[in-house]
Amino acid sequence: MKSVVSERKYELSLKARVPQLAGKGITQEAPAEHKLAADYYDTKDFQLARAGIALRRSSGTGWCLRLPFSAGTGQELRFPLGEDAKVPAPVATLVRAFTLDRKLRPVAQVRTDRFTHRLTDASGRTLATLADDHVTAEVLGGQELRLDRWRELDVELAPESAPELLARLDRSLRKRGAESAWWPSKLQRLLGDGTADARGSREALPAYLREHFERLRRADLGFRVGADDSVHQLRVAARKLRSALQTFKPLVGKKKAVAVAEELKWLGGELAPARDAEVSQARLESCLDDVPSELVFGPLRQYLTRDYARTSQTELARAAEALSSTRYVTLLRSIATLLDQTPPVRKKRLRKPMRKTARKLYRATAATEGLSGAELEKALHNVRKKAKRARYAADAVRPVFGKKLRAWRKNVKAVQQTLGKHQDSVVDREALRHFAIDGFSENQNTFTFGLLYGRDEAAASGLRDRFADEWRTLRKGKRPAWLKV
């Protein structure tokens, strides 16, 4: 069984006095000393440390997995010690996107002389714990011998404490000489630059691909620990990777890029229903909020909640099954290999894929002429997808072309967002039709569903008019000469 801890880490000089945080309802107790020893686990090439993740085993506290969320701030998941020193299966599963099923082994030993100060309120209830750690560490497992000593502070909130307390304690510690920890874990502090990413060029395209692969892996971790919005973040990262590979496949390696893009499409398809259910429920409940109470008949909100809860549970299980599959790990390995092999790309070579992507957007828009009804809705959805790919392509090359693409990208984004809302109305109307049919079969009054359907239909008409205006702006707007199509 895991427990979750919120904490913040700081650095402090070996000679400095421990900060005093008493005052304004907080009492800082005298320190209690503890002698701690922990073994840190990682892959042979330190994939966890590269990602700012630390896994340690201590006879006193069991297994601890530290996950970084932002500079100096992290979350710790703690697990029972177990019968042996083998990494527990639930822990290994959480970091699977980073280890890619490679073996986790002891890589360093850290000995800590810890002085803990309880921070309590007037009633003696623990609000947080300040740990003053004096650390000695060494690398294990045949690595180059490295010994080090340093000092750090950890502030750990009690489970029932308000998150705002962490920010308050942070201000107090900074006033007293503490600084945000440069390293996310003791292991990374010990290894130093040994965990730096040394995989070649930092040019636009390779950097963009690495960034979104990292986001995909972090969203995977978020999904496994139950973080909010993790399905959405997974889906977005997969979509951006796939889009970039499709756009720039001649520069990455066409055959490999196409193969990875197809697998990313599979992953997106496994994640989409869970995310779509979340979004659709939120939109429809918001629409209900805008309906006057005298026009709401029956327990519609409860009906939506019941239906979406059933759908959400099914689709989240589907997403979890996909992320547990061998196919998914194979995909992650393929992406990692592709990134290792992606060469530096000269500026001029980025222009042709950009022009091709823009041309597809313009052709898709031209194809909407003369259409109506369901055919027009389908064609506009295609324009939206082409606009999204063009926007992502502009994001990928932004460090290279900078201001020259800014206005064009802004106009493309406006088109994409308007058509995104239009597609939402299409999806909502289909859902409302489904709810009306089911509600009627259960002898419910479905008038309100029909009312919402009519509102969505009218909104879609307005969005099509807005798209027409935004498209004219895009056509006439500023862009580099080489992007003329």
C-alpha positions in Angstrom: 0.0 0.0 0.0 1.5 3.4 -1.0 1.2 6.7 0.9 1.7 10.1 -0.7 3.8 12.9 0.8 4.1 16.5 -0.3 7.5 18.1 0.4 10.0 20.7 -0.7 13.8 20.4 -0.7 16.5 23.1 0.0 20.2 23.5 0.1 22.0 24.9 3.1 25.7 25.5 4.0 27.3 22.9 6.2 28.2 25.6 8.7 24.9 27.5 8.8 22.5 27.3 11.8 19.3 25.4 11.3 16.5 27.9 10.3 14.0 28.7 13.0 10.4 28.7 11.7 8.5 29.3 15.0 6.0 32.2 15.1 2.4 33.0 13.9 0.9 29.9 15.5 3.8 27.5 14.8 6.1 26.0 17.4 9.4 24.4 16.3 10.4 21.5 18.6 13.9 20.6 19.6 15.5 18.2 17.1 15.4 14.4 17.3 18.5 12.7 15.7 18.3 9.7 13.4 21.0 7.8 11.6 19.8 6.7 8.2 21.2 4.6 5.4 19.6 4.2 2.0 20.4 2.4 -1.2 19.4 4.2 -4.4 18.1 2.1 -7.4 18.3 3.0 -11.0 19.0 1.5 -14.4 22.5 1.0 -15.6 22.4 4.2 -17.6 20.6 6.2 -14.9 17.3 6.7 -16.7 15.4 7.6 -13.5 18.0 10.2 -12.4 18.0 11.7 -15.9 14.3 12.3 -15.5 14.7 13.7 -11.9 13.2 10.7 -10.3 14.7 8.9 -7.3 14.0 5.5 -6.0 15.5 4.5 -2.6 15.3 1.7 -0.1 15.8 2.2 3.6 15.4 -0.3 6.4 13.7 2.5 8.4 11.2 3.9 6.0 10.8 1.2 3.3 10.8 2.0 -0.4 10.4 5.6 -1.5 9.8 6.9 -5.0 10.4 10.7 -5.4 8.6 12.3 -8.3 9.6 15.8 -9.4 6.8 18.3 -10.3 8.7 21.6 -10.3 11.9 23.1 -9.2 12.5 22.2 -5.5 9.0 20.7 -5.1 8.2 17.0 -5.4 5.9 14.2 -4.3 7.0 11.1 -2.6 5.3 7.7 -2.8 6.1 5.3 -0.1 5.8 1.5 0.0 6.4 -1.2 2.6 9.9 -2.7 2.8 9.1 -6.2 1.6 11.0 -9.4 2.3 14.1 -8.8 0.1 15.9 -6.0 -1.7 14.1 -6.6 -5.1 12.2 -3.6 -6.3 8.5 -4.3 -5.7 6.4 -4.8 -8.9 4.0 -1.9 -8.2 7.0 0.5 -8.0 8.6 -0.9 -11.1 5.3 -0.4 -13.0 5.1 3.2 -12.0 8.4 4.1 -13.7 8.0 1.7 -16.6 7.9 4.6 -19.2 11.4 5.6 -18.0 13.1 2.2 -17.4 11.4 0.5 -20.5 11.5 -2.7 -18.4 15.3 -2.5 -17.9 16.5 -3.9 -14.6 16.6 -1.6 -11.6 19.7 -2.2 -9.4 21.5 -0.5 -6.5 23.7 2.4 -7.9 24.6 4.4 -4.8 24.5 4.3 -1.0 23.7 7.4 1.0 24.2 7.8 4.8 22.4 10.6 6.5 22.6 12.1 9.9 19.1 13.6 10.2 17.8 16.1 12.7 14.0 16.4 12.6 12.1 19.3 14.0 8.3 18.9 14.4 6.4 22.0 13.6 3.2 22.1 15.6 0.2 24.3 16.3 -1.0 25.5 19.6 -2.7 22.2 20.4 0.4 20.2 19.7 -0.9 18.9 16.3 1.9 18.2 13.8 1.7 20.6 10.9 4.9 19.7 9.1 8.4 18.3 9.7 11.7 20.1 9.0 14.5 17.6 8.4 18.1 18.9 8.5 20.1 16.3 6.7 23.9 16.0 6.8 24.7 13.6 4.0 27.6 11.4 3.0 27.2 9.4 -0.2 29.1 7.1 -2.6 28.5 5.5 -6.0 28.1 1.7 -6.1 28.2 -1.0 -8.7 31.6 -0.5 -10.5 31.0 3.1 -11.4 33.8 5.6 -11.1 34.4 6.1 -7.3 32.8 9.2 -6.1 32.4 10.4 -2.5 30.7 13.6 -1.4 29.3 15.4 1.7 26.6 18.1 1.8 23.7 19.4 3.7 20.1 19.8 2.7 16.7 20.6 4.3 13.4 18.9 3.6 10.0 20.3 4.6 7.3 17.7 4.6 3.7 18.6 5.2 1.5 16.5 7.5 -1.3 14.8 5.5 -4.0 17.0 7.0 -2.2 20.3 6.5 -3.3 22.8 4.0 -1.0 23.1 0.9 -0.8 26.9 1.5 1.4 26.1 4.6 4.2 24.9 2.3 4.4 28.3 0.5 4.4 30.1 3.9 7.3 27.9 5.2 9.1 28.4 1.9 9.1 32.2 2.4 10.4 31.8 5.9 13.3 29.4 4.9 14.4 31.7 2.1 14.6 34.6 4.5 16.9 32.5 6.7 19.4 31.6 4.0 18.0 28.4 2.5 17.9 28.0 -1.3 15.9 25.8 -3.6 17.7 22.5 -4.1 19.5 22.5 -7.4 19.3 18.7 -7.6 15.9 16.9 -7.4 17.4 14.0 -5.3 20.4 13.0 -3.3 21.4 10.5 -6.0 21.4 13.2 -8.7 23.4 15.5 -6.4 26.0 12.8 -6.0 26.2 11.9 -9.7 26.2 15.6 -10.8 26.7 16.0 -14.5 26.8 12.2 -14.9 23.1 12.3 -15.6 23.2 15.1 -18.1 21.6 14.5 -21.4 24.5 14.2 -23.9 22.5 13.0 -26.9 23.8 15.4 -29.5 22.2 18.5 -31.1 19.8 20.8 -29.3 18.5 22.2 -32.6 14.8 22.8 -33.1 13.4 19.5 -34.4 15.4 17.0 -32.2 14.8 19.2 -29.2 11.0 19.4 -29.9 10.8 15.6 -30.2 12.7 15.0 -27.0 10.6 17.6 -25.1 7.3 15.9 -26.0 8.7 12.4 -25.5 9.6 13.6 -22.0 6.1 15.0 -21.5 4.6 11.7 -22.6 6.6 9.8 -20.1 5.8 12.2 -17.3 2.1 12.1 -18.2 2.3 8.3 -18.1 3.7 8.5 -14.5 0.9 11.0 -13.6 -1.7 8.6 -14.9 -0.3 5.7 -12.8 -0.3 7.8 -9.6 -3.8 9.2 -10.3 -2.9 12.8 -11.2 -5.6 15.0 -12.6 -5.7 15.7 -16.3 -3.1 13.0 -17.0 -5.1 11.3 -19.8 -5.3 14.6 -21.6 -1.6 15.3 -21.1 -0.8 11.8 -22.4 -3.0 12.3 -25.5 -1.6 15.7 -26.3 2.0 14.6 -26.0 1.3 11.5 -28.2 -0.5 13.7 -30.8 2.3 16.3 -30.9 4.9 13.6 -31.4 2.9 11.9 -34.1 2.2 15.2 -35.9 5.9 16.2 -35.9 7.0 12.8 -37.2 4.4 13.0 -40.0 5.4 16.5 -41.0 9.1 16.1 -40.8 9.5 12.4 -41.7 11.9 13.0 -44.5 14.3 14.7 -42.0 13.9 12.0 -39.3 13.9 8.9 -41.5 10.7 8.2 -43.4 10.3 4.5 -42.8 11.0 4.7 -39.0 9.0 7.9 -38.6 5.9 6.4 -40.3 6.1 3.2 -38.2 6.3 5.1 -34.9 3.6 7.5 -36.0 1.3 4.6 -36.7 1.9 3.2 -33.2 1.3 6.7 -31.7 -2.0 6.7 -33.6 -2.9 3.4 -31.9 -2.0 4.9 -28.5 -4.1 8.0 -29.2 -7.0 5.8 -30.1 -6.8 3.9 -26.8 -6.7 7.1 -24.8 -9.2 9.2 -26.8 -12.5 7.7 -25.4 -11.5 8.3 -21.8 -10.6 11.9 -22.5 -13.6 12.5 -24.8 -15.9 11.3 -22.0 -14.3 13.8 -19.5 -14.7 16.7 -21.9 -18.2 15.9 -23.1 -19.5 15.5 -19.5 -17.9 18.9 -18.5 -19.4 20.7 -21.5 -22.9 19.3 -21.2 -23.0 20.0 -17.4 -21.9 23.5 -18.2 -24.6 23.9 -20.8 -27.2 22.7 -18.2 -26.0 25.4 -15.8 -27.0 28.0 -18.4 -30.6 26.7 -18.8 -33.2 28.5 -16.7 -34.4 26.2 -13.9 -38.0 26.3 -15.2 -36.8 24.7 -18.4 -35.0 21.8 -16.8 -37.3 18.8 -16.5 -36.3 15.7 -14.6 -33.1 14.6 -12.9 -30.9 15.4 -16.0 -27.7 16.1 -14.1 -27.9 12.8 -12.3 -28.7 11.1 -15.5 -25.6 12.5 -17.2 -23.4 11.7 -14.1 -24.6 8.1 -14.1 -24.1 7.6 -17.8 -20.6 9.2 -17.9 -19.5 7.5 -14.8 -20.1 4.1 -16.4 -18.4 5.2 -19.6 -15.5 6.8 -17.8 -14.8 3.7 -15.8 -14.8 1.5 -18.8 -12.6 3.8 -20.9 -10.1 4.5 -18.1 -9.7 0.7 -17.7 -9.0 0.5 -21.5 -6.4 3.2 -21.2 -4.7 1.5 -18.3 -4.7 -1.8 -20.2 -3.0 -0.1 -23.2 -0.3 1.4 -20.9 0.4 -2.0 -19.4 0.9 -3.7 -22.7 4.1 -4.9 -24.3 3.1 -3.0 -27.4 3.2 0.3 -25.5 6.7 -0.4 -24.1 7.9 -1.4 -27.5 6.5 2.0 -28.8 8.5 3.9 -26.1 11.6 2.0 -27.0 11.1 2.8 -30.7 10.7 6.5 -29.9 13.8 6.6 -27.7 15.8 4.9 -30.5 14.5 7.3 -33.1 15.4 10.2 -31.0 19.0 8.9 -30.5 19.3 8.6 -34.3 17.7 12.0 -35.3 20.4 14.1 -36.9 20.9 17.8 -36.7 18.7 19.6 -39.2 19.7 22.6 -41.2 17.4 25.6 -41.3 16.7 25.5 -45.0 15.5 21.9 -44.8 12.7 22.7 -42.4 11.0 25.0 -44.9 9.8 22.4 -47.4 7.9 20.3 -44.8 6.3 23.5 -43.5 5.1 24.6 -46.9 3.7 21.1 -47.5 1.8 21.2 -44.3 0.4 24.7 -45.0 -0.6 23.5 -48.5 -2.6 20.6 -47.1 -4.4 23.1 -44.8 -5.3 25.3 -47.7 -6.5 22.4 -49.8 -8.6 21.0 -47.0 -10.3 24.4 -46.6 -11.0 24.7 -50.4 -12.6 21.2 -50.2 -15.4 22.6 -47.9 -16.8 24.8 -50.7 -20.4 23.9 -51.6 -20.9 21.4 -48.9 -23.6 21.4 -46.2 -25.0 19.3 -43.4 -23.0 16.2 -42.2 -20.6 16.4 -45.2 -19.6 20.0 -44.3 -19.2 19.0 -40.6 -16.9 16.2 -41.7 -14.9 18.4 -44.0 -14.5 21.1 -41.4 -13.2 18.5 -38.9 -10.6 17.6 -41.5 -9.6 21.3 -41.8 -9.3 21.4 -38.0 -6.9 18.5 -38.0 -4.8 20.1 -40.8 -4.7 23.4 -38.9 -3.6 21.6 -35.7 -0.7 19.9 -37.6 0.3 23.2 -39.1 0.3 24.9 -35.7 2.4 22.0 -34.2 4.8 22.3 -37.1 5.2 26.0 -36.4 5.8 25.3 -32.7 8.6 22.8 -33.7 10.5 25.3 -35.8 9.8 28.4 -33.7 13.4 28.5 -32.2 14.7 28.7 -35.8 12.3 31.1 -37.5 11.1 33.0 -34.5 9.1 36.1 -35.2 8.7 35.4 -38.9 6.1 32.7 -38.2 4.4 34.3 -35.2 1.5 36.0 -37.0 0.8 33.0 -39.3 0.9 30.6 -36.3 -1.5 32.9 -34.4 -4.0 32.9 -37.2 -3.7 29.2 -37.7 -4.4 28.7 -34.0 -7.5 30.9 -34.2 -8.9 28.7 -37.0 -8.0 25.5 -35.2 -9.7 26.6 -31.9 -12.9 27.8 -33.6 -13.2 24.6 -35.6 -12.4 22.7 -32.3 -15.5 24.3 -30.7 -17.5 23.5 -33.8 -16.4 19.8 -33.6 -17.4 19.9 -29.9 -20.9 20.9 -30.9 -21.1 18.0 -33.4 -20.0 15.6 -30.7 -22.4 17.1 -28.1 -25.4 16.9 -30.5 -24.7 13.3 -31.1 -24.5 12.7 -27.3 -27.7 14.7 -26.7 -29.5 12.7 -29.3 -28.3 9.5 -27.6 -29.5 10.8 -24.1 -32.8 11.9 -25.5 -33.5 8.4 -27.0 -32.4 6.6 -23.8 -34.3 9.0 -21.6 -37.5 8.6 -23.6 -37.2 4.8 -23.3 -37.0 5.3 -19.5 -40.1 7.6 -19.6 -38.2 10.7 -18.8 -39.1 14.2 -20.1 -36.4 14.8 -22.8 -37.5 18.4 -23.6 -34.3 19.9 -22.1 -32.1 17.6 -24.2 -33.9 18.9 -27.3 -33.4 22.5 -26.1 -29.7 22.0 -25.7 -29.5 20.3 -29.1 -31.1 23.4 -30.7 -28.7 25.7 -28.9 -25.7 23.7 -30.1 -27.0 23.7 -33.6 -27.3 27.5 -33.5 -23.8 27.9 -32.0 -22.3 25.7 -34.7 -23.8 28.0 -37.4 -22.2 31.0 -35.6 -18.8 29.2 -35.4 -18.9 28.5 -39.1 -19.3 32.2 -39.8 -16.4 33.0 -37.4 -14.2 30.4 -39.2 -14.9 32.1 -42.5 -13.8 35.4 -41.1 -10.7 33.9 -39.5 -9.8 32.1 -42.7 -9.8 35.3 -44.7 -7.5 36.8 -42.1 -5.2 33.8 -42.4 -5.1 34.0 -46.1 -4.3 37.7 -46.1 -2.1 37.7 -43.1 1.7 38.1 -42.7 3.9 35.2 -43.3 7.5 34.5 -44.6 7.9 34.7 -48.3 8.9 31.0 -48.5 5.6 30.0 -46.9 3.5 31.4 -49.7 1.2 28.6 -51.1 
